[in-house]
Amino acid sequence: MKTIVVFYSRKGSNKYLAGRIAGSLSCDIEEIRPRLNIFLLFLMNIHLGVWPLKKRVEEYERVILCGPIWMGRLIPPLRSFIKKYTQRINKLVFVTCCGSTYEKKDEKFGHGLVFREVEKMTNGKCILCQAFPIVLVLPDDKKEDTDAFMKTHLNNENFKGVIEVHFEGFIKTLTSGDK
Ligand SMILES: Cc1cc2nc3c(=O)[nH]c(=O)nc-3n(C[C@H](O)[C@H](O)[C@H](O)COP(=O)(O)O)c2cc1C
């Protein structure tokens, strides 16, 4: 299935994840470029949309959108991307490397709420949502350690073990079925 990975990342984890996905699927990848890329303004929901992509999303059967979650919300660069391109997207897969765990996905800052918002905004085009919580790469004694969690970013050294198993399952879903 002709696929493009489109991502936004501030600290690098989602860039890394997007790169792994594009590498595994041997597909195109492009970064979302916000017109105003100022983190503090994003947190106040002040933003000016995104620059047009170089690639044409309508030429792909599937768009995989990848980016972080802040304050339990769909972040402005991802929201702007969806608003701008939803009519032209055929199928959307939403992926995030985030802070919230699978157990807490439906709490106030959980990724489950963001997934539901993406599904709603894309009118049935979102066929799959997948989270890769950063705790998956933390040792057991650091899983509750906020400092360790904020300082940890995905890379070749820590993308091993449980997260790799989840990742391989995700890639299998994307390559074996109709997703
Ligand atoms: C200000 C801020 C708020 C955050 N809020 C949430 C949140 O509500 N839920 C969540 O799952 N993760 C939250 N996170 C964690 C990020 O989603 C996580 O660190 C992500 O991997 C960062 O991606 P990046 O390295 O691609 O920028 C937050 C991070 C920051 C910096």
The ligand as an SDF file (V2000), in Angstrom:
LIG
                    3D

 31 33  0  0  0  0  0  0  0  0999 V2000
    4.5820   20.2300   28.1940 C   0  0  0  0  0  0  0  0  0  0  0  0
    4.3940   18.7470   27.9700 C   0  0  0  0  0  0  0  0  0  0  0  0
    3.1560   18.1920   28.2150 C   0  0  0  0  0  0  0  0  0  0  0  0
    2.9560   16.8220   28.0220 C   0  0  0  0  0  0  0  0  0  0  0  0
    1.7130   16.3110   28.2420 N   0  0  0  0  0  0  0  0  0  0  0  0
    1.4680   14.9960   27.9500 C   0  0  0  0  0  0  0  0  0  0  0  0
    0.1560   14.4620   28.0800 C   0  0  0  0  0  0  0  0  0  0  0  0
   -0.7920   15.1280   28.4560 O   0  0  0  0  0  0  0  0  0  0  0  0
   -0.0320   13.1630   27.7760 N   0  0  0  0  0  0  0  0  0  0  0  0
    0.9750   12.3620   27.3380 C   0  0  0  0  0  0  0  0  0  0  0  0
    0.7270   11.2040   27.0570 O   0  0  0  0  0  0  0  0  0  0  0  0
    2.2450   12.8420   27.2110 N   0  0  0  0  0  0  0  0  0  0  0  0
    2.5060   14.1340   27.5020 C   0  0  0  0  0  0  0  0  0  0  0  0
    3.7690   14.6520   27.3470 N   0  0  0  0  0  0  0  0  0  0  0  0
    4.8630   13.7640   26.9500 C   0  0  0  0  0  0  0  0  0  0  0  0
    5.1850   13.8410   25.4510 C   0  0  0  0  0  0  0  0  0  0  0  0
    4.0880   13.4090   24.6770 O   0  0  0  0  0  0  0  0  0  0  0  0
    6.3920   12.9630   25.1860 C   0  0  0  0  0  0  0  0  0  0  0  0
    7.4960   13.4670   25.9250 O   0  0  0  0  0  0  0  0  0  0  0  0
    6.7530   12.8650   23.7080 C   0  0  0  0  0  0  0  0  0  0  0  0
    7.4960   11.6950   23.5260 O   0  0  0  0  0  0  0  0  0  0  0  0
    7.5960   13.9820   23.1720 C   0  0  0  0  0  0  0  0  0  0  0  0
    7.7770   13.7660   21.8000 O   0  0  0  0  0  0  0  0  0  0  0  0
    8.9610   14.4240   20.9610 P   0  0  0  0  0  0  0  0  0  0  0  0
   10.2550   13.9300   21.5520 O   0  0  0  0  0  0  0  0  0  0  0  0
    8.7610   13.9010   19.5900 O   0  0  0  0  0  0  0  0  0  0  0  0
    8.8370   15.9070   21.0400 O   0  0  0  0  0  0  0  0  0  0  0  0
    4.0150   15.9960   27.5570 C   0  0  0  0  0  0  0  0  0  0  0  0
    5.2770   16.5810   27.3270 C   0  0  0  0  0  0  0  0  0  0  0  0
    5.4780   17.9320   27.5200 C   0  0  0  0  0  0  0  0  0  0  0  0
    6.8280   18.5220   27.2360 C   0  0  0  0  0  0  0  0  0  0  0  0
  1  2  1  0
  2  3  1  0
  2 30  2  0
  3  4  2  0
  4  5  1  0
  4 28  1  0
  5  6  2  0
  6  7  1  0
  6 13  1  0
  7  8  2  0
  7  9  1  0
  9 10  1  0
 10 11  2  0
 10 12  1  0
 12 13  2  0
 13 14  1  0
 14 15  1  0
 14 28  1  0
 15 16  1  0
 16 17  1  0
 16 18  1  0
 18 19  1  0
 18 20  1  0
 20 21  1  0
 20 22  1  0
 22 23  1  0
 23 24  1  0
 24 25  2  0
 24 26  1  0
 24 27  1  0
 28 29  2  0
 29 30  1  0
 30 31  1  0
M  END
$$$$
